[in-house]
Amino acid sequence: MPLTIINSFASWVLKQRIHQIELFLKYPNEVQEELLMNLIGSAKNTVLGKKYDYSSINTYSKFAERIPISTYEDLQPLIERTRQGEQNVFWEEPIKWFAKSSGTTNSKSKFIPVSNEALEDCHYKGSKDLLCLYLSNNENSELFLGKSLRLGGSSQIYEDNDTFFGDLSAILIENMPIWAEFSSTPSNKISLMSDWETKIKAIINETKNENVTSFAGVPSWMLVLMNKMLEETGKGNLLEIWPNLEVYFHGGVNFEPYREQYKNILPKKDFKYYEIYNASEGFFAIQDLNNSSDLLLMLDYGIFYEFIPMDTFGTPNQKVIRLADVELFKNYALIITTNSGLWRYLIGDTVRFTSLNPYRIRVTGRTKHHINVFGEELMVENTDMAIAKACKITNTQVVDYTVAPVFMEGKEKGAHEWIIEFKVNPIDISVFQKILDESIQSLNSDYEAKRFNNMTLNPLIINIARKDLFYDWLKYRNKLGGQHKIPRLSNHRDYLEQLKSMQISIVV
């Protein structure tokens, strides 16, 4: 079958989904309420269902009163029972797949259950919807005339007690439908390689002569791959290697600190960037408009959403609200109930709503990755946007960064201490420092108040990292690869001190 016919047919099939999306856009809260009742009904005969008498839960208020908010540590005993072969513990259908994840900082592995329903009705559905929304917005796309270069994690699948675990990307590749495998590169064999550095070389060798029309992966790691691709081929930009490139699908970390670097290696005015929000626990939101930073919350993936306002999070006054009660521009901790049996699960991410009709969000950070030692409520979204602005003004480029507090001692005031690895250093670090500090103040009024006349916080401190510091730190911790991330903000100094001990070249 000619590729043009395949492209047209695939586009037609994917666009049929638009009508279903329009349904939850029109009736978002009703769709969520019905979904919750279906989840409860499906699990009424499980161990958890009997413990909390799911059979008698027929309203959201009963659900919220009876079932506690849970963390991974709360669910771990039940998850371990399932990993040992017991079924019908928290979900009615057998679960044999577990996404192994240590998150951004925790060295202890988590095993997130992934049901067959979650694979089909959430993860793969999200991937198809991403294409559907992109094609709907770009009628002349020729996406399917080439292949999508994917960059996932580096772990293979392992078996234990007739259950299987590995990176989510490995699980998705293992269960991938034929149509997705046909349209992707590199091969499954290379995608599942465990050694990151060997894998990068293999990807370059296999994909440099392919007709790649899109690529997908975490921006920080994808940039490593793309720069090595340019180095290997001797080309000046990616369009010289793949002239038909039209879109980059990205997620995992905020794109803003890397945007200008991607523009440099993709000098094409109409090149598209599409963001997604997914995790081992589920696929949550998709950019549904060209040239937007807002993500449409997907409401029919078997996930019921609840939220904790961050101004009450972790306090005696903590409250939980459902989607119908959220407000614009407030930070919320995200709670999910899923078709893999995660019940009122605190995933650890924070979001804010930029639109209520339809529900669109931006990911603002992690519940554990913010700094609030001095009442400044600094979120990753603030620092990512500020560093992107400082880079643009000073014509510099950043590889990665992390920030920690400098605690008050005696009469000494506090401060924020940064370690930044530059790809292109600023000409004058003090100018960069001033712009960065002022940009954060413009984005965060609490930080601005604490910085006023150095009342509580002194000016921020910047340490310039040696080349490859963050890469070497991750390698030392056996965390190289597409799903591992640098902890950007922390209320303690552990990560910062570890990095400083691995040779910081200059202190300002």
Buried (B, 14 or more C-beta within 10 A) or exposed (E): EEEEEBBEEBBEEBBEBBEEBEEBBEEBBEBBBEBBBEBBBBBBEBBBBEEBEBEEBEEBEBBBEEBEBBEBEBBBEBBEBBBEEEBBBBBBBEBBBBBBBBBBBEEEEBBBBBBBBBBBBBBBBBBBBBBBBBBBBBEEBBBBBBBBBBBBBBBBBEEEEEBBBBBBBBBBBBBBEEEBEEBBBBBEEBBBBBEBEEBBBBBBEBBBEBBBBBBBBBBBBBBBBBEBBBEBBEBEBBBEBBEEBBBBBBBBBBBBBBBBBBEEBBEEEEBBBBBBBBBBBBBBBBBBEBEBBBBBBBBBBBBBBBBBBBEEBEEEEBEBBBBEEBEEEEBBBBBBBBBBBBBBBBBBBBBBBBEEEBBBBBBBBBBBBBBBBBEBBBBBBBBBBBBBBBBBBBEBBBBBBBBBBBEBEEEEBBBBBBBBBBBBBBEEBEEBBBBBBBBBBBBBEBBBBBBEEEEBBBBBBBBBBEEEBBBBBBEEEEBBBBBBBBBBBBEEBEBBEEBBEBEBEEEE
